[in-house]
Amino acid sequence: NYLASPMAGSGNGHNLVSTLLSKEEKDLVFSIIGDGNEIKAAGVVDVLTFHSYADDTDWSEFITGVVCFVKDNNKKSYYIRLIGLGQKRSLLFEQEIYNHFIYKQYTPTLHSFAGDVSEKLSTFCHSSA
């Protein structure tokens, strides 16, 4: 399943993470998201960023990682957060969900939203199992 499933041992049942991740990767995601926050949904994605220049427009690959829909109880808001895996094991991107936030789903695995600086396009991975 490319969407989230309950994380075994998460305690409160509110932390969700992709079934495509190893236990080590799940632990990494939880440590970066931090205590007091709830992962409402998560998935493995490629995130592309749209760049528009005076003479050119281009989609470029931003990163492959784990995107999480997070309820941040400390900031009292919701966020889309991208966690890097491999050598980039950190919070790579954060977008607050604000009033009138526009999120589009084109297919079950292709989604887009306007970031603070540029348009983002997410392609979700999924397992064949």
N, C-alpha and C positions, 0 to 999 in steps of 0.2 A: 504494500500500500504506500503510495507516494505521500499521502497525507499523514497526519499524526495518529499515534496510538498511545494508550496509557503507558507511562514509564513504570516498570516494576520497581517497587521500593521507593517511589517518590514521596510517600508519606501522605500527602493531602489529596492525591488524585487529580490535582489541577495542573501538574507539570506534564506536558505532552511532548513527545519527540518522535522523529521518524523511525520506522522499523528498519531502515536501510543502514543505520549507524551501529557501530560496535559499542560495547559497554564503555570503553575508554573514551570514544567520541561523545557519547551521551554525557558522561561525567564532565568532560571539558565544556560542553554547552551549558550545563547547569552551573558550573563554577564561574563562567563568564557572565551569565545572566544574573547570578547573584541571589542571595537570600532575600526574602521579602517580595520577590517577583514571581509571577505565575506565567508559565509558557502555556498559552491556550491552544496553539497549533504550531506545527513545525514541519519542515520538509527539506530535502536536499535539492538545491537549485543551482542553475547557472544564471547569474544576473548580468544583463547587458545594459549599458548606459548609452543614451542617445546624445550625440554632440552635434550642435548646429553652429557652423561657422559662416562667415560672410560668403565664402565661395564653395562650401561643402557641407554635407550632412552625413553622419555616419553612426552606425551602431557598433560599439566595441565591447568585447567581453570584459566585464569588470572582475568577476571572481566566481569560483565555484565554492559553495559552502552550505551552511545550514541557515535557512531563514526561519525566524521565530516570530510569531505574533505574541507579544508580551504585555501583560498587565503589570505595569510598574507601580507597586503600591507606595514606594517612597516619593515618586514624582506625581502620583495620582493621575496617571494618564496611560494610554496604550501606545505601543510602538511596534514597528517592523524593525527587527534587528537581524543583521547578517553576521554570522560567526564563521570565521575562516578555519579550515582544517589543514592538515599537513604542516608546512612551514609557517603559514600565516595563522597561527592559533590565537586569535584575538577577535575583539569586536571590530568589524571592518566597516560597518555602515549602520546608521540608525535613522529612522524616519518616524517622527511623531504622527499619530493619527489625530487629526484636528477636525473641527467642524467643516463640512463641505469637502472633505478629503475624497478624491476620486480614485477608485480602484476598479479596474476592468478585468473581467475574465473572458478571454476569447475562446478558449477550449479548456478542458479539465486540467491541462498541464501548462497553459500559456496565459500569463497574467501581466498586467502593467499598472503603474501608478506614477504620478508626478512627484518627483523628489524635490527637495528645496532648491537644487541647482539644475537638475536635468530629469528627463523622463527615464524611468527604469522599466525593464522588461525582464520577467522571471520565467524561466522554463523549468518546471519541476521534473525531477527524475522519478521513476517508479519502478517497483520490482515486478518481475514477471510471475512471482509466486502467488 
